[in-house]
Amino acid sequence: MARLLPPRSGVTVRMYRLGHGDCFLLAFAGTRKDTPYYVLIDCGYKPGSPGKIDPARTIDEVVDDLHEACGGTLDLVILTHEHQ
């Protein structure tokens, strides 16, 4: 996937589905036009659950995509609950 960019106003949301343990990456317009503000909500999984969705994705694939999507920078991480 490519870099996640926000609209001029509002937010762009990308959902990552891992079975039991979805997460969301949000991109907001930053104070500088070329620097979005990235928020990650959750990012865990229950072992064995990635094989329950089609196509199956691993946590490593999600982390790699998150890194590419936000250029390696997260401005805020929100954890709503714990996973294994």
C-alpha positions as CSV (number, residue, x, y, z in Angstrom):
1,M,0.0,0.0,0.0
2,A,1.0,3.6,-0.5
3,R,1.5,6.5,1.9
4,L,-1.8,7.5,3.6
5,L,-2.6,11.2,2.9
6,P,-5.4,13.3,4.4
7,P,-7.8,15.5,2.6
8,R,-7.5,19.3,3.1
9,S,-10.1,19.1,5.9
10,G,-11.3,16.0,7.6
11,V,-9.5,12.6,8.0
12,T,-8.5,9.6,5.9
13,V,-8.9,6.2,7.7
14,R,-7.3,2.9,6.8
15,M,-8.5,-0.3,8.6
16,Y,-6.2,-3.3,9.0
17,R,-8.1,-6.5,9.6
18,L,-6.3,-9.3,11.4
19,G,-9.2,-11.4,12.5
20,H,-9.5,-10.7,16.3
21,G,-7.4,-7.6,16.5
22,D,-8.2,-4.9,14.0
23,C,-6.5,-1.5,14.0
24,F,-7.0,1.8,12.4
25,L,-4.6,4.4,11.0
26,L,-5.9,7.9,10.7
27,A,-4.3,10.7,8.7
28,F,-5.2,14.3,9.5
29,A,-3.9,17.5,7.8
30,G,-0.9,18.7,9.9
31,T,0.2,22.3,10.5
32,R,2.4,22.0,7.4
33,K,0.9,21.0,4.1
34,D,3.4,18.2,3.5
35,T,3.4,16.8,7.0
36,P,0.3,14.8,8.0
37,Y,-0.6,14.0,11.6
38,Y,-0.9,10.2,12.1
39,V,-2.9,8.5,14.8
40,L,-2.9,4.7,15.3
41,I,-5.8,3.1,17.2
42,D,-5.0,-0.3,18.6
43,C,-2.7,-2.8,16.8
44,G,-2.7,-6.3,18.3
45,Y,-4.1,-9.7,17.4
46,K,-5.2,-12.9,19.0
47,P,-2.7,-15.7,17.9
48,G,-4.3,-18.0,15.3
49,S,-6.9,-15.5,14.2
50,P,-5.2,-14.1,11.0
51,G,-5.9,-17.5,9.3
52,K,-9.6,-17.0,9.9
53,I,-9.9,-14.2,7.3
54,D,-9.4,-14.2,3.6
55,P,-6.8,-13.2,2.5
56,A,-4.8,-13.9,5.7
57,R,-2.4,-11.2,6.8
58,T,0.3,-11.4,9.4
59,I,1.1,-8.8,12.0
60,D,4.5,-8.4,10.3
61,E,2.7,-7.4,7.0
62,V,0.5,-4.9,8.9
63,V,3.5,-3.3,10.7
64,D,5.4,-3.0,7.3
65,D,2.4,-1.4,5.7
66,L,1.9,1.0,8.7
67,H,5.5,2.0,8.4
68,E,5.1,2.8,4.7
69,A,1.7,4.5,5.2
70,C,3.0,7.0,7.7
71,G,6.6,7.3,6.7
72,G,7.7,5.7,9.9
73,T,6.2,8.4,12.1
74,L,3.2,8.0,14.4
75,D,2.2,11.2,16.3
76,L,-0.3,9.5,18.6
77,V,-1.0,5.8,19.5
78,I,-4.3,5.0,21.3
79,L,-4.6,1.6,23.0
80,T,-8.2,0.8,23.9
81,H,-7.5,-2.7,25.3
82,E,-4.7,-5.3,25.5
83,H,-4.1,-8.4,23.4
84,Q,-1.7,-11.3,23.8
